[in-house]
Amino acid sequence: MSSAAPAHGFTGPRVRRWPPPPVFPHVIRPGLDRVHRALSLLGHPEEAFASVIVGGTNGKGTVSALIESALRRGGHRTGLYTSPHLLNVRERVRVAGIPVARRAWAHAMARVAEMKRRHKISLTEFEAQTLAAFLEFARAKVDIAVLEVGLGGRLDAVNAVPAPELSVITSIGLDHTAWLGSTLDKIYFEKRGIARVGTPLLQDIPRSLLAASRRWAEREGIRTWTLGREIRLESVRRDRKGLRQWVRVGLPDGARGLVPVPFWGAHQARNGALAFAALHLLARRGWRLSEKAIRDGMAAARWPGRFDVVQRTPPVVLDGAHNPAAARALAEAWRASSWGKTPAVLIFACLKDKDIGGIASALAGLVRRVIVTRLPSPRARPVEELEALWRRRVPTETARNFREAWRLARRERGAPVLIAGSLYLVGEAMKVLRRRI
């Protein structure tokens, strides 16, 4: 351990406020040099645990949750790092399935803030939170942490860990194009940066990228398992009432498994197949994971805000779909549900950088009426722009906030309500609905 920093306990400045005052800018600034320097000054907490890195455009949180749940069921002390949060920032960092305690999080963030002040290192909010997560995982002595990439992969702060046990890319789609590029090839270049020589890369990529992926993997010496090729999704059995699925998966080493996926939609079946393949490879690499632990762990996984049915009659569904690919997956899942033929009332909001036209095209066929509202964020898309675009497709009205949007939606008694467009909107909905449903 470096002498530049103390051990990974509750050391450093005393914290009098929870959370600490905001000292890190909420901006995107790709690059790993400052993160590596900060980790060195903090005593390299990232070297204290093994890891799995999960990237992708959509589905990376779900796959992370499935893998972590099964590892925990197998008897391992786990860490889970995801973003964004829905209600509280401490949701992003979990140890043994439990969000980090307020005191532990405050101390970790205070250590990062003190290091930043003392050594004049410029860190973004996400980078600071990632460093704090690594400190907490080291302090808590986790065996293995499942780390969800924030943006891209190659230059994301999560990618500062040593070689992971394996890496996973869940999907490739057009999102964050200002940072990652406007083509699938450019986005894949950034996503595949989480791969390492000597460790497997599991991926779910479009057919158009297969040839380029194969050439790159051969050139760099990366062993890949790709869904639809090495990973075979052989069958899917759906329970429409319980909104669960069972997927039968075949792997190139001859292994096969029928595993539960406690999430709804064809896209979640694919995510389940990827998670099963990842867990099988972890078992082959020496991690204690019986077939029962994999099955039971996957069945017990929870991931709120993704086709999250918070009320059955009439249905109220929360989904963080915020790009066209996610919206198309949501539309398919909605149509496959037991209420899928009933037009919904949609409560919608999104951020400025999202392809609202593509999202609207995917969802317009599901809804009878749209209520657009504003997110409590400086990055929110103005309500006037949302209303102008949606009203060309569906009857549309506006609301000042989610609370008012919910009141307007409930005027149509018996109609399903879909709340989508942003995980930030899902978080706002949860704050209101947990008191009303």
N, C-alpha and C positions, 0 to 999 in steps of 0.2 A: 504494500500500500504506500502511496506517495506520502512523504513527510509534509507536503504542502497543505494537507487538510487533516482534521481529526477523524477518528473512527466514525462509523455511520450510526451514531446514537443521537440522543437529544442534546447536542452540543451546539455552541454558537450563541448568537444573540438571543436574549430573552424576549419572548413575544408577549405583548400585552393586548393585542387586538387579533381577532379571528374573523375573516382572513387578514393577512398583512395588507397594508396600504398598497394600491396598485402602482407598481414601479416599472412595469414592462409594457411596451406598446403593443396594441392589438393590430399587428400588421403582418404581412407575409414577406419574408426576406430569406429566400432559399440559400443554402450554403451550410457546410459542416465544420469549417475551420474554427469558428468561435465556439461551437458546441464541443468539439474535441478539446480545445483549450480549457473550457469551463470544467469538463469532466476531469481533466488532469488536476486542476486546482481543487476539485472536490474530493480527490482521492480515488478516482475511477470506480464509482459505485456500480457502473454497468458491467464490471468484470466479476461481480459477486454472484451472478445468477445466469443460468442458461436462458435462451429465448427462442421464440418463434415470431417471425415478422409476417404480418398480414397486410397486403396492400390491395389496390383495385379501385375501380370507380364506384361500384355499388356492391354491397354484400360483405364488405370486409369486417364490419362490426358483428354481423351474424356469425360468420365463420370463426371469428375470434372467440365469441361467446361459447360456441359449440366445442371448440378445442379445449378451452379453459375448463369448462364444466366436466368434460370427460377426464382430463388430467387430474382434476381435484377428486373425482370419484375414484380414480385409481390410487389415491392415497398420497398424492404429491401436494406440497404447499405451493400454491400458485399465486402469481400476480397477473393482473389484467389491466392494460392501459388502453383506453379508447377515447374518442372525441367525435362530436362535441357532447356535452352533457345535456340532460333534459331539464333537471330541476336544481341541481347543486353541483358545483365544480368537483366536489369530492367523489362523485360517481365515476369520474374518469380513471380513478386509481383504486383498484380493489385488491385486497389480500385475502386469499382463501374465500373468495366470493363476496366479501364484505367491503363496502366503501371505506376508504382510509378515514381514520378518526380525525376529528377537527384539530385536536392538539398536534397530532403527528404531521398533518398536512401543513399546519401553520409553521411548525419548526422546519420542515423541509423547505418550504418557500422562503422562510427567513434566511436560511443558510445560503440559498441561491442568491437572494437579494444582497446579502452581505458580501458574498464573493464578487458579485457584479460591481458593487460600490467600491470595494477595495482595489479591484484590478481593472476597473474601467472597461469592462466587457459589455458590448451592446448585444442584448438578447431580446427576442420577441417574447410575447406572452406564452405562446405555444412552446417555444424552446425552454423557457423557464419552468413551465409545468412538466415538461418531459424530464428535465434534470431532477426536479423534485420527486417525480415518480420513481426514477432510478434510485435516488437516495432512500426512499421509503421501502422499495423492494429489497435493497441491500440491508437496511436496518431490520426489516421483518424476516430476513433470512428465507426468502422464497427459494424454492428449488428451480422453478422455471417461470418465466413471465411471457405472456402472449401480448404482443405489442402491435396495435393497429396504427398504420401509417396515417399521418395527418393530411398531407398533400403530396401527391406524386410518389416519391420513394427514394430516388437516387440522392437527393439533397435534403431529405426530411430528417429532422432531429432524431427520430426513432432509429434511423439507419446508422447512427453512431455507435451502436452496440457491436461487440466482436461478432465473429461468424455465428449466426444462429444455428439451431438444430435443423431447421428447414425454413423456407420462405414460401408464401402463398400469394398468388395474384388471383383475386376472385372474379374480376370482370374488367373489360376495357370499354370505355364509352367516352363521349364528348362531354367534358365538364372541366371547369377551371382552365379553359383554353388559353386565357391570357398568360397563364403561368406554365402550362404543360405543353402547349402547342395546339393547333387547330385540326390535326389529323390523327387518326388512330395510331399510325406508325410513330409519330412524335410522342404521343402519350405513352405508348408501350415502352419506348426508350426510357422514359422517366420511371415507369412502374417497375421494369425489370432490374433497375438499379439496386433492388433489395437482395438480389441473388448473390451467392458467393460460390467460388470454386470449392468443390468438395462437399457441399451440402445440397440436398435436393430442392428443386423449385417446382411447385405444383401450380398449375394455372388453368384458367378458363378464359380463352381468348377467341376472337372471331376467326373464321376460316381464312379470311384475307391476310391474317398475320402469321399463319402457320409456317409458311416457307421461310419467311424472314426470321422467325423465332428459331427454327431448326438450324439455319446457317449460323446465327449468333451463338446458339448453345454449343454447337460443334467447335466453333472458333475459340470460344472462351472456356471450354471444358465444363460446362454447366449441365448437370443431369436434370432433365425436365420430365415431369409427368403432366400431360395435358388432358383435360376433360374432353371426352369425345374420341380420344385416341388411346393413350395408355390407361386412362381412367374411364371405365365404361359405366354409364348410367343405364342399367339393363331394364329396370322397370320402376314404376311409381304407383303406389296404392294410396288413394286419398280417402280420408274420413271427412266428408263435408260438414257433418254435424259438429265434430270436435275440432275442425280446422287443423288437422294433423296429417302427416304423410309418412309413409314407409318407403324407403328407396333401397333397391337392390343394386349393389355396386360390384363390378369386377375390376381387378387390378392386374398389372402385367406379370406379377410374380405368382399368379394363380390364385391368390386370395380372393374371397368373395364375402360379402356381408349384406344382411338385410337389417337396416338400422332406422330408428325413428327420427323424424325431423319435426319438432314441435312448432313449426312455422308453416304458413300457408302460401301457396303459389308455386308455379313451375320454376321460377328463379330460385326459390328456397330449396327445392329438390336438388338443384345443381349445387347450391351452397353446401347442402348436406353431404353430397357425394365428395366434394372437395375436402370437407372436414374429416370424413371417414378415412379418406386416403392419407391425409396428414397424420391422423392418429395411428393408422397402421404403420406408417413409416417411423413415427416416433417409437412405437413398440419395437420395431426392428432395430432401432438405434439404441436399444437398451432401457428405454423408459418403461416402468411397470404399468402396463395397460392390458388387462384381460379383455376378452370379447364382451363380457358382462359389464365391465367398467365403461367401455366405449358406448354400449347400448344405453345403459342407465344414465350415464353422464350426458349424452346427447339428448335423451328424452327429458332430462331435468333442466336443460338450458333455457334461459329466459332472456329476451332482448326487446324491451318495450319500445313502442313507437313505430314498429314495422308491421303493418297490417294488424294492428293492436285493437282487438274488439273489446272496448270498455263497457259496452252495453249490448245485449242481444236483441231486446224487443222494445222499440225498433232498433235496428243495428246502428251503433255509433262506432266508427272506425278511425283510428289515428294512423297516419302513415307519413313518414318523413320524405317521401319521394320529391326530389328537387332537381331532377334533370330528365330529359326525354326518355332515356332508357329505363330509369326507375319508374317513371310514370306509365310506360307501356307494361312493365311487370306488374304494377299495381292494378292496371285495368284488367289484365288477364286474371289476376287473383280475385278481383271483385266479381268478374263474370263467372268464375268457377265456384263461387260461394253459393249457399242456398238461397240468398236474396239477390243474386246477381242480375236478375231481369227487372228489378225494381229501380227506376231512376232515383238518384240520390240528390240531396241538397249538399253542395260542396262549399265548405269554408276554406278559403285559399289566401295565402300570402307567400311571398318569396323574397329573396335577396336580389340586389340590383344586377349581379353578374350572371343570373340564370337565364336559360333559354325558355322564356315563358311561352313563346309560340309553340315550341315543340312539346312542352308539357301540356298546354291546352289542347293541342291536337290529339294527344293520347287520352285525355280524360273527358273531353267534351261529350263523347257518346254515352257516358255513364250517368250524366246529371240532368236534372230538370231545371235547376236554378243554382246560381253561384253567388256567394256573399264574399266579397273581397275585403280584406282588412289589412292593417299595417302592423308589421313586427316592431317591437320596441328596440330597434337597432339603427344606428346611423347608416348601415349597409342595406336597409330595407328598400324594396321597390316601392315607389309612390303609389298610393291607392288609385290615383287618377289614371296612371298608366295601366294598372291591372284592370280597372273597370273598362277602359276603352278597348282593350284587347278582348276581354271575355265577352262583352256585350255583342260583339259581332257573331258570336257562336251560340250563346245561351242567355236567357234573361238574367240580368246581373244587378245587384245592389251593393252598396258600400256600408261598412261599419267602422267606427272609430277604433275599436279594439276587439279582442276575441270575445270578451264578455258580452258586448252588444251583438256581435255576429252570432253567438250561440242563442241569444234571445230571439233573433230574427229567424234562425234556422228552425227553432222549435215551434214556430207558428204552423208549419205543415205537420200536423199530428200524424204519426205513423210512418212518416217518410224516413228512409235511412239517411244518416248524416255521415259524410266523408270529410275528414279534416286533413289536408295535405298541402304540400308545396315547400315545406321547410321543417327541419327538426326543431328550429327555434319556435315555430308555430305550435308544434306538438307539445313542447315544453309549456308554452302559455296555456294551451288547452288543458294539460294535466293539472295545472295550478287551479283552474276554475272547476273542472269536472270532478275532481276528487272530493269536492264538497257538495256536489249536486247529483252524482250518480251513485 
